[in-house]
Amino acid sequence: MSILSIILQLVGALGFLLYGMKLMSDGIQKSAGKSLHRILGLMTGNRFFAMLTGMFITMLIQSSGATTVMVVSFVNAGLLSLTQSVGIIFGANIGTTITAWIVAFFGFNFKISTLAIPLFGIGFFLTSIKRLKKQNIGEAIMGFGLLFLGLDLLSKSIPTLDASNIGFLTAWTDKGVLSIVIGIIAGMAITVLLHSSSASTAIILTMSHNGLLPWEFAASMVLGSNIGSTIDAVIAAWGTKVNARRAALIHVLFNVTGTLWAAFLLHPLLLLVDVLVPGPVQEHITYHIAMLHTVFNVINTLVFLPFSHQIAALTERIIKPKDDEVAGVYKLDFVETGSKENAAAYVIRAEKEIENMTEVVTRMFDRISTGFKQRTMEFVETQMEALTQDEDYADQMQEQLTNYLVHCSQLPMSDKLKNNVSVMLRIVDDLENMTDDCYTIALLLQRSIEKEMIFAEEDMERLHPYIELAHRFLEFIRENINKHLNEDQLAVAQVLEDQIDLLRKNLKKVARKRLEGGANVKAELLYIDLVRNIEKIGDRAFNISEALAMTQ
């Protein structure tokens, strides 16, 4: 029963610790909003800034796993290049060392557990009083309180352990090289189980502080936790595009290679840490472990950062595209990592896909524009096959993007994000309808060419300003997609919509007069169909404009 009691105490303490970290991380991310994730795309101009970006974000959200999951997701969406991802991943490893320093400074030297309950209370009231609009900050404070309450409970539970309770671990702490190997495996296993290198580091620090782990074995476990921390990136890359899988491999290669050289040079590395942290090792072991974690990751990054391009090229040689990863086949899987779900990162990826879908619409409209300028068999031979492929690709995009956004809407997220996801679902539907309209117009043009229908030159010339208006509206949508439209911008959209409607009425009126005058019925009806379908594109563009005005 005593062993069962200890296990239950440990499970409860870990629950407080992990849930506290999750609350704190989620609260910080929600407080920062999308700007936190946009930094990934804005500050990656070179490898040094990419490293700083990864380090900064990880220090804020207290999770290298969450950062690398974002990186894999953004590489998959095309927001980041493979080379840019290298520096961010390297920086994330440095950023995650902040947790060890927090625990080393506050977890044991100060009775911060006495502040845990007041902190949790303050955070709870901040989340409860809606008028203050500080719910996200309150959530982060609650997480901070729970984290250290969990750490205190963990520290109190571990002293009840002795050699008989953890003999499977302590029995291997004095076996030389074998101890290093066992320590690495143990650190890796704990991190994989907890899905958090920060939590496993806190456990290692606590056990070391209480004298259960010698310095060398604790250091080995810290190195092993770096390998275990790659689990989230590996899970996130499952079923993604080739470059996303390569980004996950970069994380694995970097951490595994770093751990191997550090294990081989462990004793010189420990001597360096002993120099940097004065005083007896066992008395200041928490500072030694935190310093080791930092020194290891900094050296590892400095060694490998100059070879970012070569590392990216290596992963390209190792991971080849699958047979089904060919042009014309669209694939967008919603991959849940099992922990650290990051709603904003998923939404940003969806935004990128919507931007790509807008490009498909614009490309299709440009193709049919050539058919109006020159109605010959050349249009049928050179454009129809591409238009058919684009329309089929857009159908695939709509189906998978809709499914992806529905999954996104089920994640914990702010009301603002929920609203934006709902708007995005509307936009995807309108974009797919626009590709249908473009393809219908292409088929009408094809029929008019193959049936050798004759249109008066002045009738075709009347269509040019009408088509140009629709093109301008599409460009307006393309430039503003995923952005909030203010009143002035929505007024511009309204003007374009009104002008298209006015021209459509005039063109249909002229066509009806020609019908009454005895013109070719089939030709005039087809002409009216062309006019009506172009007007539909304008209607859908205005629908998207109204939807964008509803975003927050």
Order of alpha helices (4+ residues) and beta strands (2+ residues): alpha-alpha-alpha-alpha-alpha-alpha-alpha-alpha-alpha-alpha-alpha-alpha-alpha-alpha-alpha-alpha-alpha-alpha-alpha-alpha-alpha-alpha-alpha
